[in-house]
Amino acid sequence: KADELWRNAESQGPFDHTPVYTFLKELNTSSTTDNVHVKWRLARSCKDLSEQTRTTSISKQYAYEGRDVALRAVELDPTVWEAHLFWARCSESVPDLNFGTS
């Protein structure tokens, strides 16, 4: 269902990834909270909403959420490449992220 919602958002303009984000957010807070595939898809929708949003503070909020969810997905199963991909994509969406380096 999430992939179908995402494809629909990608195929229709203007792009609106809110439905897929809402769907995945609900799944992520239900009994499937440790489902790595729900988490990386949620991170993807956060990245999409971060890029779609014109307000910097809201854009950062989505990027941080996506980064955190994707990182949790990587921790759950480091073999799922999509989790790594969207961790990186969400991290690069916020140029002032501090990774503990100076």
C-alpha positions as CSV (number, residue, x, y, z in Angstrom):
1,K,0.0,0.0,0.0
2,A,2.8,2.4,0.9
3,D,4.6,1.8,-2.5
4,E,1.3,2.4,-4.3
5,L,0.7,5.7,-2.5
6,W,4.3,6.8,-3.3
7,R,3.9,5.9,-7.0
8,N,0.7,7.8,-7.1
9,A,2.3,10.9,-5.6
10,E,5.2,10.6,-8.0
11,S,3.0,10.3,-11.1
12,Q,0.7,13.2,-10.3
13,G,1.7,16.9,-10.2
14,P,2.1,18.7,-8.1
15,F,3.7,16.1,-6.0
16,D,2.1,15.5,-2.6
17,H,3.7,12.9,-0.4
18,T,1.5,13.7,2.6
19,P,-0.8,10.6,2.2
20,V,2.1,8.2,2.1
21,Y,3.8,9.9,5.1
22,T,0.6,9.8,7.1
23,F,0.0,6.1,6.3
24,L,3.6,5.1,7.2
25,K,3.7,7.3,10.3
26,E,0.6,5.4,11.5
27,L,2.2,2.0,10.7
28,N,5.4,3.1,12.4
29,T,3.6,3.9,15.7
30,S,1.6,0.7,15.6
31,S,2.7,-2.8,16.4
32,T,5.1,-2.8,13.4
33,T,7.5,-0.3,15.0
34,D,10.5,-2.5,14.4
35,N,9.8,-3.2,10.7
36,V,12.8,-2.0,8.8
37,H,10.9,-1.7,5.6
38,V,8.3,0.5,7.1
39,K,11.1,2.7,8.6
40,W,13.0,3.2,5.4
41,R,9.9,4.0,3.4
42,L,8.9,6.5,6.1
43,A,12.4,8.0,5.8
44,R,11.9,8.3,2.0
45,S,8.6,10.1,2.5
46,C,10.2,12.4,5.0
47,K,12.9,13.2,2.5
48,D,10.2,13.9,-0.2
49,L,8.3,16.2,2.2
50,S,11.5,17.9,3.2
51,E,12.2,18.7,-0.4
52,Q,8.6,19.7,-1.2
53,T,8.2,22.0,1.8
54,R,9.1,25.7,1.3
55,T,9.4,26.6,5.0
56,T,13.0,26.0,6.2
57,S,12.1,25.0,9.7
58,I,9.4,22.4,8.6
59,S,11.8,21.1,5.9
60,K,14.5,20.6,8.6
61,Q,11.9,18.9,10.8
62,Y,11.1,16.3,8.1
63,A,14.8,15.8,7.3
64,Y,15.7,15.2,11.0
65,E,12.8,12.8,11.4
66,G,13.7,10.9,8.3
67,R,17.4,10.7,9.4
68,D,16.4,9.4,12.8
69,V,14.0,6.8,11.4
70,A,16.4,5.6,8.7
71,L,19.2,5.3,11.3
72,R,16.9,3.1,13.4
73,A,16.2,1.0,10.3
74,V,20.0,0.6,9.8
75,E,20.4,-0.4,13.4
76,L,17.6,-3.0,13.0
77,D,19.0,-4.5,9.8
78,P,22.3,-3.2,8.4
79,T,21.9,-5.4,5.3
80,V,18.9,-3.3,3.9
81,W,20.6,-0.9,1.5
82,E,17.5,1.4,1.3
83,A,17.8,2.3,5.0
84,H,21.4,3.4,4.3
85,L,20.3,5.3,1.2
86,F,17.6,7.3,2.9
87,W,19.7,7.9,6.0
88,A,22.2,9.6,3.7
89,R,19.6,11.4,1.7
90,C,17.9,12.8,4.8
91,S,21.2,13.8,6.3
92,E,22.3,15.7,3.2
93,S,18.9,17.5,3.2
94,V,20.0,19.6,6.2
95,P,23.3,21.3,5.5
96,D,23.9,22.3,9.1
97,L,23.6,18.8,10.5
98,N,26.4,18.3,13.0
99,F,27.9,14.8,12.9
100,G,30.3,15.4,15.8
101,T,33.1,16.8,13.6
102,S,34.6,20.2,13.7
